[in-house]
Amino acid sequence: LKEHGYFTINNICCNCADALNQEFDLVICNMPYLNTDEILDIRTDGGKEGLEVPMKIISSAKSRIKPGGKFIYVTSSLSNFKKLVSHTELEGFNVSIIAKKKLFFEELIIIKAVRLFS
């Protein structure tokens, strides 16, 4: 992400953004996106269509990102990433794909979501 002009001094790791009481200009998240029937490993299992957990994270993060702030996240072709992009737009973000990387069995997709002004 450094090549796109994004860098950070402070990092925060938590389960969704509900525990935070601050707004941010930039949030970067490698969400669990694997399509799973049940969530056994919160680091990788995204739930049905790989969307359950990512949708919760996006909804939670929305209130912690300043208007005009950016939310960068990773998703995969193994999940229903088009539905995730639509959900992100419905949550009030302008969404674009900024990078893709084809791997052996999937394509990783980096999404940039800019929070719209209310």
N, C-alpha and C positions, 0 to 999 in steps of 0.2 A: 504493500500500500504506500510505501514511502515514495515510489515513483509517481504516484498520483497526488503527492503533496500532503499526505496524511501521516502524522506522527503524534506520539503522546508522551507525556511525562508521568502521568498518573494512570494506573490501571485499577479497575474494580471488578471483582468476580463475585457474582451472586446468582441466585435462581430467580430469573425475571428481574424486573426493575422495581417491584413493589417495595423492597426494603430501602430504596434510595429516597432521599428527601432533597433532591437537587436537580436542576435542569442542566443538560449538557449540549455542547455544540456538535459533538461527534460521539457516536456509539458504534463500536465494532463488535460483531458477534458471529462466532462459528457455531450456529445452532445445530442441535441434533435433528437430522433430516431423514434418517432411514425409515422406510415404510415398514411398520411393524404392527402386529395385531395387539400386542400389549407392550407397555413400557417397562422393560427390565433393566436397561442401562440408560440412565438419564443423559449420559454423555453422547450417545449415538442414536437412540430410539426416538423417532419423531411421532410415533403413533400412526393412526390410519392415514394412508396416502402420504405419510411423512409430514403431515400438516398440523396435527394436534398441538404439539409442543411449540413449533415455530409460530403458529398463530397466537398462542398465549403470550409468547415473548414479545411479539410485535405490538400486540394490544397493550401490554404492560409498559413497554418502552416508550410508546407514543407520548404519554404524559410527562416523560422525563427528558424529552428532546425539545430544545427551544425551537420556536417557529423559525424556519430557515436552516435549522440544524440538520445534520446528516446522520443516517443510520446505514451502515455498511454491514451486509451479512452474506454468509456463504450458504448456498443451497446446492442441490444436485439434480441431475436428470433422473435419478432413481426415485425422486419424490415428484409430487404433482406441483412442480415449481411455477407453472403458469397460474394455477389457482392461488398459490402463495403470493405471487405478484399482484393479482387482482385484490386479494385480501389487504395487502399493504396499501394499495391505492384507496380502497374503501376506508382505511383507517386514517386517511388524510395526508398521504405522501405522494410526491411526484417520483415515479420509479423508473430507473434505467438499469440496463445490464452493462457493467463496466469492464467485465472480463469473463472469459471462459477458458477452461483447461480440460482437454480431453485426456482421460486416463484409460486404463485397460478396460474397465467395466462400467464407467460412468463419465459424465462430464460435470465438473464443478463449475458453478456459476456464481459470480460475485455481483450482488445487487447493491446499487446505491439508491437510497430512498431519502428524499429531502422533504422535511415536514413543511406542509403548506401553512401559510399564515391564516389564522382563523377569521 
